[in-house]
């Protein structure tokens, strides 16, 4: 059975602070990203590591707070358009079939739905320290 995970109250508060300019101008708050865990698997050939596969649904206007994953994160866009950037990197807009990579030391400075009217969805494969959280907020 698929387990739907929410990032929780800190993500809600941070997401509201990071909402796109259109939302700031209108006073509206974007909806939260919805994370669905697809699978989690120990990697016995890589001691101390596990793999976790998730799907992230971005409602229109959704945005993430600044965070890191402490993992090798491989992103594959399934639907819609998303905007991604890591600290020191270029902001990119990705569409279905395109990919993005974040290393374990990268700070994810921009993660949002490129659209204010259409949803977006992407798959993420994380190779991380066994038991580490999927996301850590960065202040």
N, C-alpha and C positions, 0 to 999 in steps of 0.2 A: 504494500500500500504506500502511495506517495505521501510524504509528510511535508506540509507547507509550513515554512518557517518565516517569521517576520523578523526584521532586524531589531525591532523593539523601540521603546520610547526614545533612547538616544538618537536613533536613526530618524525618527519622526521630527524631533527638535532640530537636528542638524540639517535634515532635508529641507525643512522650512526655511532655514537660514541660507541655504544654497540654491534656492529656487531660481529659475531663470528670470531674466529682467522683465519679460512680459508678465510673469506672475507677480513680481514685486510691484510693477506699476499698477496692476489691477487689484492688488491686495489678496489675490487667491493663493492658496497653498496647494502644490501638486500632490498627487496621491503617492503613497509609498511603493517602492519596488517590492515585488513578491518573489521570494526565493523558494523553490521547490527542490528538495534533495532527491536525486534520482538513484544514486548509489554511493556507497562508501566501501572501500576495500583496502585491507592491509596489504602492503607490498613486501612479502617475505624476502624477496631478492634484493631489496633496498632497506636494510635495517633501520628501524625508527621512523619510517615514512609510511604514509597512506595516501590513497587517491580518493578524491571526492568529486562527484559530478553533480552539478546543479543546473537548473534553468532559472533565469531571472526574467521576470515579466515587468516591463516598465509601462505603467499606464501613461497616457498623454501627459507630458510635462514633468514626469518623474525625474528626480535627480538624487544622486548619492552624496553623502558627506565625504569629506576627504578621509581616506583610509588606506590601509595596506592589507595584503593577504598573507605575508610571511610564507609564500608558496610560489611555485612556478604555476602561473595561471594562463591557461589557453582558452581564449574566447572565440566563439563561432556564432555569428549573427544568423538567426533563424527567420525573423520577421521585422519589418520596420527599419528604422535608422537609429543608430546610437552614436553618441559623441564620447570619445575616450581620450584621456591624456594622463601620462605619468610625469612627475616632477622632472624637469629638464628635457622632456620630449615635446614633440609637436602634437597639437590637438588634431585628431582625425575623426572624420565622420564615416561610419561603416554601415554598409547595407547587406542584405541577405547574401550569404556565401563568403563574406569577408571575415578576416581573422585579426586578432590582437593578442599580444603577449605582455604579461607583467612578470617581472622577476621577483624573487623573494625580498629584495631590498627596495623595490620601487614604492613610491608614494603615489597613490591613485588620486590625482588632483581634480580630474573631471570625469564624471560618469553620469550620463543623462540621456533621456530620450531626446532625439533631435526634433521631434514633432510635438506640438501642443494639441494636436487633434487625433493622432493615430497611435495605437499601442506599438511597443517593440518587444522583442523576445530574443534572448541569446542563451547559448549553452556555454558553461564554463567547466573545464577540467582543472582541478587543483591537485598538484603533487606537493604535499606538505608534511611537516613533522607530525607524527602520529598523535592524534588527539587535539591538535592545535585548532583554534577557531577559524571559521571561513573568513572572517573579517575582523580587523582591529581598527577602531577609530583613531585618527591622528589629530592632535590639537594644534 
